[in-house]
Structures are given as structure tokens and as C-alpha cells.
Amino acid sequence: EKVDTVYMLLSACWHLQAPKIQPPKSTDIAVYLGKSMTLDCLASGKPPAQISWILPDRTFVREVRTVQTLPSPISLLQNGTLIITSANFSSKGDYKCIASNAAGADTITYHLHVAALPPSIGEGAVDTVVIHGIRNHEGDYTCYAKNKLGKDERKVSVKVGPNAPKIKLKSQFLMRVKFGESATLSCQATGEPIPRITWISPRSDVIPMSSERFQIMDDGTLVVKKVRLADEGKYTCVARNSAGDDVKNMKLEVEPEEPFINGMKGKSTGKVWGVSYQAVLLDCRAEGKPEPRVWWVTPYGHSLSAPYLGGRFQASITWTLPNGLVLDKPQTVGRVSFLVNGTLQLRQVATFDKGTYICKAFNSFGSSALSYPVAVMVFPPRITSPLHSITRVNRGSPVTLNCVATGIPKPDISWTLPGRTTLVPHNRFTVQGGIHMTEEGSLVIQNPVLMNSGIYKCNAKNALGTDFKSTYLQVV
């Protein structure tokens, strides 16, 4: 039998499309000096077009990379975008993008201009100019600044004949005030226009119109609130208007007197409660003139000397602890830390730390003392959660036995199981049913069985004693 064979020829035809670059809004581009610029070159075509760039210096860029042109780099991204980083005047010129494939090519050229910033007349310029004796020149003058990128202008008013400021009572040079009181420094000035008053502190800082420490009144008077030693020094008042300025210096001194401790003079008391096994801080910030010397007296009668001068330590400092140990520099020994600011820190205080700690400061004008009666709060554990004498539970039903206790220091919770095994938090004990404790002290039995029946005892313990509660767990 004859069999005919038929052959079929299949052919594929690839449709080619020449590249077409998407036209930008403008090819005439301006960039400010030092700024970055992005030049897009998005092209369509089949097969996809290969993007190349020709730079102003005739450098040919085709691969995705960064060209280290001097003095700023140029990067070509995967999508054909060209990025110019930190443009400079040598960056200007023509940037030509070429999109090509097997069907043809398309090009676009960007003309890049690099320019300095547009003109700007400084905001700090004085708006008013004073000219004496030329009255016909009085009026408004306008200054114009312009370049290719823009323009700016500022109007200046010229007025003839204002009076320069003059401060009254410039002979007042010294002001003495007691520690903690307010000082009033006068600075009244005349002039046309009305002068603006500015005060400069001894640290050469401009004093704000109103703050926690200072207040400048409408007439220019400066009020220094609750004067401290750090406020001493020369204060300068500056009266200024468009015609000139005038200056007045005043010296502020704190009168010598007995020291202040934490802002209080004489004998004072500050009650301190300490929590057992926590830290207690006792501060003694002494100020006075002359600068006072400071020391502590502990409940045991020990003196802890500390040359604490004028709110800061300037000499060698020693603390003698109740056990006789001497600290001659900021350090930590056992539970006691001698801090750099003079504070004595007791960590993990105990009942034997209670008593009155006295901080004393003296100078040639007197002395002050600050007493710190320190009481330590402690009490033994007490279990506050209810725990019934008998707890019934069905086999396989999870059960939780709660145990909440109070006390200072915070009590440690544990459970004693029927087999006298003791559990603490995070420990797991498995006896046909998996028993474990939570961080809060609760006992959890996930899958109770008959052999879990028995007496379960919750124990609460701290340094002052113990407490416990029991329940009989009956699994039915």
C-alpha cells in the first residue's frame, strides 16, 4: 500500500520597530552650580533599544556605570537615564542620547547650562539709612540686583535727622545683691527712633527677653531672678537705633554671707524614704560667698569630708565610710558610690542604713546644715491571692494555681509539689501531665492525671521572712 508523505514548512517572521525616544518637555536645561541634574532618555522599539550617551568632552558612555569625569562624576542607570552629580561650569555643553537596535536609531540632544544662583539681597541689610544735614536727599531708594536667572530688589528709606541713643545714669556701675534675691539693673535710653535695648551676660551671651533666669522689662531694665554665684560678673546694656548705639556696663556682685544648701539657708530637713534593696541618693549642693566647705555626718557619727566649692568640686575630695574605708576620688566600693557631683549613693539599702545623715557647709560668714532622716521601708512577705484548702479538677482539664505575694524586698515565689519537689519560675517538671511555673508565680498543670493529686504549697520568701499557703488538689 502506498503512503503519501506531506511536509509542512513553518516560518517565523520577527517584527522590527526602529527606536523612538520619548521627547522631553525641553532640551534646553539649566542647572544651578553644585546641584544635581537628571537627563532622561526613554525609548521604545523592537528589539529593545540600546542607550548610549556622548558627553560634551566626546566621552562615549554605553554601559551602566559611573564615569569619574573631573571634577564631578556622571552615572548611567539601567533605564538609560544620565545623572550629573554636583554640576560645575565644566559640566555645561551638549549631551547626546543615542537609542539604537537592529531596525535603526534615534537621537536627542540636551543643551545644559550651568549658572550661579539668582541674585539675593541679604536679609541682614539695614533698611533705614540716616544722613545728617542733607534733608533734600530724604526719601525711598530701591536697590535692584539682576542676572540671567532672576532678580531681587530692596527698598531703603533715607531719613534725615534722628538722634543716636543715649543711656541715662551711666555712672551706676556696681550692683550688690544677696544670694537668692532678685537684682534689678537699670538701662533707660533716649533716641529717635526709639532705641532697642539688648543685654549681654558675663558669658558674652545675648540675654533673651524672658526666661527662667532673666526678664527684660519694657523700659530696658534687666531683672536677674534668684541670684546665684554663677550670675556674678559684668553685664552690658546696648541701646541701638538706626543712628547709632550707646553702651553701659554694670557689675553684679553677690554679698558675702553664710552658705545655702540646696537653695536653703540655716538648718533644714529633707525627709528621705528608702526602699529595701534599692538605691538612695543624698544630695548636698552648697553655694555661698566665700565658697563653702562641705562634709557629711552619718548616723554612726562618721564625718565624710568633701571640699565642695561653690557648686563644683575644685580640690581633692575624700569620703570616710562607716567601716573606716576612705574614698579619695569618685569610685564605687561595695554598695557605696561616691559620684563626681558630690552625691553619696547607697545601693541596696538595708534596715541598718536608716538614721539621720547631715550635710554641713561653712565659710567665714556662718554655716548651714541639711538633715536627711532616712527611713527604710521593709516588711515580710504576705500571700494575698486566695488558695482554697481543696481544689477539685477533672482529669485532662488544665488547672492554674495562683500565688501572689507582697513584701519589701520583693518576695521570691516557689512551689512545693506532693513529692516534695520544689519548682521556681522557668523550671519545668514533668510527671504525667507537665507541671511548670509562670513568671508571676502561678503553677500550671496542663493535663492533670490521678497521680497529680496531693498537697501543693506556695512559698513566698524575702530577707525578712516567709509565708506559705497550701491546697489539696483532687483529680477526679
C-alpha positions as CSV (number, residue, x, y, z in Angstrom):
1,E,0.0,0.0,0.0
2,K,1.4,3.4,-0.9
3,V,1.8,6.0,1.8
4,D,2.0,9.7,0.9
5,T,4.2,11.9,3.0
6,V,3.3,15.6,3.4
7,Y,5.9,18.1,4.6
8,M,4.8,21.5,6.1
9,L,7.3,24.4,6.2
10,L,6.8,26.8,9.2
11,S,8.5,30.1,9.1
12,A,8.6,32.8,11.8
13,C,8.8,36.5,11.0
14,W,10.2,38.9,13.6
15,H,8.5,42.3,13.5
16,L,11.2,45.0,13.8
17,Q,10.5,48.5,15.0
18,A,13.1,51.3,15.0
19,P,13.7,53.1,18.3
20,K,11.7,56.2,19.2
21,I,12.9,58.4,22.0
22,Q,10.1,59.9,24.1
23,P,10.6,63.7,23.7
24,P,11.1,65.7,26.9
25,K,9.4,68.9,27.8
26,S,12.5,70.8,27.0
27,T,16.0,70.0,25.8
28,D,17.4,73.4,26.9
29,I,18.3,72.7,30.5
30,A,19.6,75.0,33.2
31,V,21.1,73.7,36.5
32,Y,22.5,75.7,39.5
33,L,26.1,75.4,40.4
34,G,26.7,72.5,42.8
35,K,23.2,70.9,42.2
36,S,22.5,67.5,40.6
37,M,20.7,67.1,37.2
38,T,18.9,64.0,35.7
39,L,18.7,63.7,31.9
40,D,16.1,61.1,30.8
41,C,16.3,59.0,27.6
42,L,13.3,56.7,27.4
43,A,13.0,54.9,24.1
44,S,10.6,52.3,22.6
45,G,11.5,49.8,19.9
46,K,11.7,46.1,18.9
47,P,14.0,44.7,19.8
48,P,14.6,47.0,22.9
49,A,16.9,49.9,22.1
50,Q,20.4,50.1,23.4
51,I,21.0,53.5,25.1
52,S,24.3,55.4,24.7
53,W,25.4,58.9,25.5
54,I,28.0,61.2,24.1
55,L,29.2,63.8,26.7
56,P,30.4,67.3,26.0
57,D,34.0,66.2,26.1
58,R,33.2,63.5,23.5
59,T,33.3,60.7,26.0
60,F,31.1,57.8,24.9
61,V,29.1,56.1,27.7
62,R,27.2,52.9,26.9
63,E,27.5,50.5,29.9
64,V,25.6,51.0,33.1
65,R,28.4,52.6,35.2
66,T,29.7,55.7,36.8
67,V,32.1,57.8,34.8
68,Q,34.6,59.7,37.0
69,T,34.8,62.8,35.0
70,L,36.6,65.7,36.6
71,P,35.6,67.3,38.8
72,S,32.1,65.7,39.1
73,P,31.0,62.1,38.3
74,I,28.3,61.1,35.8
75,S,26.3,57.9,36.2
76,L,24.3,55.9,33.6
77,L,21.3,54.0,35.0
78,Q,19.8,50.8,33.7
79,N,16.8,52.6,32.1
80,G,19.2,54.9,30.1
81,T,18.9,57.9,32.5
82,L,22.0,60.0,32.9
83,I,22.7,61.6,36.3
84,I,25.1,64.5,36.7
85,T,26.3,64.9,40.3
86,S,27.2,68.3,41.7
87,A,27.3,70.3,38.4
88,N,30.1,72.8,37.8
89,F,30.8,75.1,35.0
90,S,32.8,72.4,33.1
91,S,29.6,70.3,33.1
92,K,27.9,72.7,30.5
93,G,27.5,71.6,26.9
94,D,25.6,69.2,24.7
95,Y,24.7,65.7,26.0
96,K,23.6,63.5,23.1
97,C,21.5,60.3,23.7
98,I,21.5,57.6,21.1
99,A,18.9,54.8,21.1
100,S,19.7,52.0,18.6
101,N,18.6,48.5,17.6
102,A,18.7,46.3,14.5
103,A,15.9,48.4,12.9
104,G,17.6,51.8,13.3
105,A,18.4,54.6,15.7
106,D,17.1,57.8,17.2
107,T,18.9,60.6,18.9
108,I,18.1,63.6,21.2
109,T,20.5,66.3,22.4
110,Y,20.2,68.2,25.6
111,H,21.8,71.6,25.9
112,L,22.9,72.0,29.5
113,H,23.7,75.4,31.0
114,V,25.3,75.8,34.4
115,A,24.6,79.0,36.3
116,A,25.2,80.6,39.6
117,L,22.3,81.2,42.0
118,P,19.9,84.1,41.2
119,P,20.7,87.4,42.9
120,S,19.5,87.8,46.5
121,I,20.0,91.0,48.6
122,G,20.9,90.0,52.1
123,E,18.2,90.0,54.7
124,G,20.6,91.4,57.2
125,A,20.9,94.7,55.3
126,V,19.8,97.8,57.3
127,D,16.6,99.0,55.8
128,T,17.0,102.6,57.1
129,V,20.0,104.9,56.4
130,V,20.4,108.1,58.4
131,I,22.0,111.1,56.7
132,H,22.6,114.3,58.8
133,G,22.1,117.7,57.2
134,I,21.1,116.7,53.7
135,R,17.3,116.9,54.0
136,N,16.5,117.1,50.3
137,H,18.0,113.5,50.0
138,E,15.3,112.1,52.2
139,G,13.1,109.5,50.6
140,D,12.9,105.9,49.4
141,Y,15.7,104.3,47.5
142,T,15.4,101.0,45.7
143,C,18.3,98.7,45.1
144,Y,18.0,96.2,42.2
145,A,20.0,93.1,41.5
146,K,19.6,91.1,38.3
147,N,21.2,88.3,36.3
148,K,20.0,85.7,33.7
149,L,18.4,83.6,36.4
150,G,16.3,86.3,38.1
151,K,16.3,89.5,40.0
152,D,15.8,90.9,43.5
153,E,15.2,94.3,44.9
154,R,15.1,96.0,48.3
155,K,13.8,99.4,49.2
156,V,15.8,101.6,51.6
157,S,14.2,104.6,53.4
158,V,16.5,107.5,53.9
159,K,15.5,109.8,56.8
160,V,17.4,112.8,57.9
161,G,18.0,113.9,61.5
162,P,17.3,111.0,64.0
163,N,19.1,111.2,67.4
164,A,21.6,108.5,68.4
165,P,20.7,106.6,71.6
166,K,21.9,108.0,74.9
167,I,21.7,105.9,78.1
168,K,20.8,107.6,81.4
169,L,22.6,107.2,84.7
170,K,25.7,105.6,83.2
171,S,27.6,106.3,86.4
172,Q,25.8,103.3,88.1
173,F,28.4,100.6,87.7
174,L,28.2,98.3,90.7
175,M,25.2,96.4,92.0
176,R,25.4,94.2,95.1
177,V,22.6,91.8,96.0
178,K,22.1,89.0,98.5
179,F,22.2,85.3,97.4
180,G,18.7,84.2,96.3
181,E,17.3,87.7,95.9
182,S,16.5,89.4,92.6
183,A,18.8,92.0,91.1
184,T,17.4,95.0,89.0
185,L,19.8,96.6,86.5
186,S,18.6,99.8,85.0
187,C,19.1,100.8,81.4
188,Q,16.9,103.6,80.2
189,A,17.8,105.3,76.9
190,T,16.6,108.1,74.7
191,G,16.8,108.4,71.0
192,E,14.9,108.7,67.7
193,P,13.8,106.2,66.6
194,I,13.2,104.6,70.0
195,P,16.4,102.6,70.7
196,R,16.2,98.8,71.1
197,I,17.7,97.5,74.3
198,T,19.9,94.4,74.3
199,W,21.7,92.9,77.3
200,I,24.9,90.8,77.2
201,S,25.6,88.4,80.0
202,P,29.0,87.9,81.7
203,R,29.5,84.8,79.4
204,S,29.0,87.1,76.3
205,D,25.6,85.6,75.5
206,V,22.6,87.7,74.4
207,I,20.0,87.5,77.2
208,P,16.5,86.7,76.0
209,M,13.6,89.0,76.7
210,S,12.1,86.4,79.1
211,S,13.4,83.2,80.6
212,E,13.5,81.2,83.8
213,R,16.6,83.2,85.0
214,F,16.1,86.7,83.4
215,Q,13.4,89.2,82.5
216,I,13.9,92.4,80.4
217,M,11.2,95.0,81.1
218,D,9.7,97.4,78.5
219,D,11.9,100.3,79.7
220,G,15.1,98.1,79.2
221,T,15.5,97.2,82.9
222,L,17.1,93.8,83.4
223,V,15.9,91.6,86.3
224,V,18.1,88.7,87.4
225,K,15.9,86.3,89.3
226,K,17.1,84.5,92.4
227,V,20.8,85.5,92.1
228,R,23.4,82.8,92.4
229,L,27.2,82.9,92.5
230,A,27.3,81.9,88.8
231,D,25.4,85.2,88.0
232,E,28.2,87.4,89.1
233,G,30.1,89.4,86.5
234,K,29.9,92.2,84.0
235,Y,26.5,92.9,82.3
236,T,26.5,95.1,79.2
237,C,23.5,97.1,78.0
238,V,23.4,98.1,74.4
239,A,20.9,100.7,73.2
240,R,20.8,100.8,69.4
241,N,18.8,102.5,66.7
242,S,19.4,103.5,63.1
243,A,21.5,106.5,64.1
244,G,24.0,104.6,66.3
245,D,24.3,102.9,69.7
246,D,25.3,103.5,73.3
247,V,26.7,101.1,75.8
248,K,26.5,100.8,79.6
249,N,28.4,98.2,81.7
250,M,27.3,97.1,85.2
251,K,29.0,94.7,87.5
252,L,26.8,92.4,89.6
253,E,28.2,91.0,92.9
254,V,26.7,88.6,95.4
255,E,27.1,89.9,99.0
256,P,29.2,87.6,101.3
257,E,27.0,85.6,103.7
258,E,26.6,82.1,105.1
259,P,26.1,79.2,102.7
260,F,23.0,77.9,101.1
261,I,22.4,74.2,100.8
262,N,20.1,73.1,98.0
263,G,18.8,76.7,98.0
264,M,18.1,76.9,101.7
265,K,19.9,78.7,104.5
266,G,20.4,77.7,108.1
267,K,19.1,74.4,109.3
268,S,16.7,72.5,107.1
269,T,15.4,69.0,106.8
270,G,14.6,66.8,103.9
271,K,12.8,63.5,104.6
272,V,14.0,60.5,102.5
273,W,12.3,57.2,102.3
274,G,14.4,54.3,101.1
275,V,13.1,51.0,99.8
276,S,15.0,48.0,101.0
277,Y,17.4,46.7,98.4
278,Q,17.0,49.8,96.2
279,A,19.3,52.8,95.8
280,V,19.1,56.1,97.8
281,L,20.7,59.4,96.7
282,L,21.6,62.1,99.1
283,D,22.4,65.5,97.5
284,C,24.3,68.4,99.0
285,R,24.6,71.3,96.6
286,A,26.3,74.1,98.6
287,E,26.6,77.8,97.5
288,G,27.9,80.8,99.4
289,K,30.5,83.6,99.4
290,P,33.2,82.9,100.3
291,E,32.9,79.4,98.8
292,P,31.9,76.9,101.5
293,R,33.4,73.7,102.5
294,V,31.1,70.7,102.8
295,W,31.0,67.4,104.7
296,W,28.6,64.7,105.7
297,V,27.8,63.2,109.1
298,T,26.4,59.7,109.1
299,P,24.1,58.2,111.7
300,Y,27.1,56.4,113.1
301,G,28.9,59.6,113.8
302,H,31.4,59.4,111.0
303,S,32.4,62.6,109.2
304,L,32.7,62.4,105.4
305,S,34.7,65.4,104.3
306,A,34.2,66.8,100.9
307,P,35.8,70.1,99.8
308,Y,32.7,71.0,97.7
309,L,33.4,74.6,96.5
310,G,30.8,76.8,95.0
311,G,28.6,74.2,93.5
312,R,31.5,72.3,92.0
313,F,34.5,70.3,93.3
314,Q,37.8,72.0,92.9
315,A,40.0,70.3,95.5
316,S,40.8,66.7,96.4
317,I,37.7,65.1,98.0
318,T,37.6,62.2,100.5
319,W,34.8,60.3,102.0
320,T,35.2,58.1,105.0
321,L,32.7,55.3,105.2
322,P,31.2,53.8,108.4
323,N,33.6,50.9,108.1
324,G,36.6,53.3,108.1
325,L,37.3,53.0,104.4
326,V,38.5,56.3,102.8
327,L,37.5,57.2,99.3
328,D,39.7,60.0,97.8
329,K,38.2,60.1,94.3
330,P,35.0,59.3,92.6
331,Q,34.6,55.5,92.7
332,T,32.4,52.6,93.7
333,V,33.2,50.4,96.8
334,G,30.7,47.8,97.7
335,R,27.2,49.3,98.0
336,V,28.5,52.9,98.3
337,S,29.3,55.1,95.3
338,F,31.0,58.5,95.5
339,L,29.7,60.4,92.4
340,V,31.6,63.2,90.7
341,N,28.9,65.8,91.7
342,G,29.4,65.0,95.4
343,T,26.3,62.9,95.8
344,L,26.5,59.9,98.1
345,Q,24.7,56.9,96.7
346,L,23.7,53.9,98.8
347,R,22.7,50.9,96.8
348,Q,20.5,48.0,98.1
349,V,19.8,49.9,101.3
350,A,19.1,47.7,104.4
351,T,17.5,48.5,107.7
352,F,20.9,49.2,109.3
353,D,21.3,52.1,106.9
354,K,18.4,54.1,108.5
355,G,19.1,57.2,110.5
356,T,19.9,60.9,110.0
357,Y,22.5,61.9,107.5
358,I,23.6,65.6,107.9
359,C,25.3,67.7,105.3
360,K,27.1,70.7,106.7
361,A,28.6,73.7,104.9
362,F,30.5,76.6,106.4
363,N,32.5,79.7,105.4
364,S,33.8,82.7,107.3
365,F,30.3,84.2,107.5
366,G,28.5,81.2,109.0
367,S,27.3,77.7,108.4
368,S,24.2,75.8,107.2
369,A,23.1,72.2,107.7
370,L,20.7,69.9,105.9
371,S,19.5,66.8,107.7
372,Y,18.3,63.8,105.8
373,P,16.3,61.4,108.1
374,V,16.5,58.2,106.1
375,A,13.8,55.6,106.8
376,V,14.0,52.2,105.1
377,M,10.7,50.6,104.1
378,V,10.6,46.8,104.7
379,F,8.0,44.2,105.6
380,P,8.0,40.4,105.3
381,P,6.1,38.5,102.6
382,R,2.4,38.1,102.7
383,I,0.5,35.9,100.2
384,T,-2.6,37.9,99.1
385,S,-4.2,35.6,96.5
386,P,-6.8,33.2,97.7
387,L,-6.0,29.5,97.7
388,H,-8.7,27.1,98.8
389,S,-8.0,24.2,101.1
390,I,-9.3,21.7,98.4
391,T,-9.2,22.2,94.7
392,R,-11.1,19.8,92.5
393,V,-10.3,19.3,88.8
394,N,-11.3,16.8,86.1
395,R,-8.7,14.6,84.5
396,G,-7.3,16.2,81.4
397,S,-8.6,19.7,82.2
398,P,-5.8,22.3,82.7
399,V,-5.6,23.9,86.1
400,T,-3.8,27.0,87.3
401,L,-3.0,27.7,91.0
402,N,-2.3,31.4,91.6
403,C,0.1,32.7,94.2
404,V,0.5,36.5,94.5
405,A,2.6,37.9,97.4
406,T,3.6,41.4,98.6
407,G,6.7,42.4,100.6
408,I,9.7,44.6,100.6
409,P,12.1,43.4,99.3
410,K,10.0,41.7,96.6
411,P,9.5,38.1,97.7
412,D,10.7,35.1,95.7
413,I,7.9,32.6,94.8
414,S,8.3,28.8,94.7
415,W,6.0,25.8,94.8
416,T,6.4,22.5,96.7
417,L,4.8,19.5,95.0
418,P,3.3,16.4,96.6
419,G,6.6,14.6,96.1
420,R,8.4,17.4,97.9
421,T,9.9,18.6,94.7
422,T,10.4,22.4,94.6
423,L,9.7,24.5,91.5
424,V,10.9,28.0,90.8
425,P,10.0,30.2,87.7
426,H,11.3,28.9,84.4
427,N,12.0,25.4,85.8
428,R,9.8,22.7,84.3
429,F,9.0,19.4,86.0
430,T,7.2,16.6,84.1
431,V,5.2,13.9,85.9
432,Q,2.5,12.6,83.5
433,G,0.8,15.9,82.9
434,G,3.6,18.5,82.7
435,I,3.8,21.0,85.6
436,H,5.5,24.4,85.4
437,M,5.6,27.9,86.9
438,T,4.9,31.2,85.3
439,E,7.0,34.4,85.9
440,E,4.2,35.7,88.1
441,G,4.4,32.7,90.4
442,S,1.3,30.7,89.2
443,L,1.6,26.9,89.0
444,V,0.2,25.4,85.8
445,I,-0.8,21.7,85.3
446,Q,-1.5,21.2,81.6
447,N,-3.0,17.6,81.7
448,P,-3.9,16.5,85.2
449,V,-4.0,12.8,86.0
450,L,-4.9,10.9,89.2
451,M,-1.3,10.7,90.3
452,N,-1.1,14.5,90.3
453,S,-3.5,14.6,93.4
454,G,-1.8,15.8,96.6
455,I,-0.8,18.8,98.6
456,Y,0.6,21.8,96.7
457,K,2.3,24.5,98.8
458,C,3.1,28.1,97.6
459,N,6.1,29.7,99.3
460,A,6.9,33.4,99.4
461,K,10.3,34.4,100.9
462,N,12.5,37.5,101.3
463,A,15.2,38.7,103.7
464,L,12.7,39.3,106.4
465,G,10.8,36.1,106.5
466,T,8.5,33.6,104.7
467,D,4.8,33.0,104.1
468,F,3.0,30.0,102.6
469,K,-0.4,28.7,101.6
470,S,-1.4,25.1,100.7
471,T,-4.2,23.4,98.8
472,Y,-5.1,19.8,98.3
473,L,-5.5,19.1,94.6
474,Q,-8.1,16.4,93.9
475,V,-8.1,15.0,90.4
476,V,-11.4,13.1,89.6
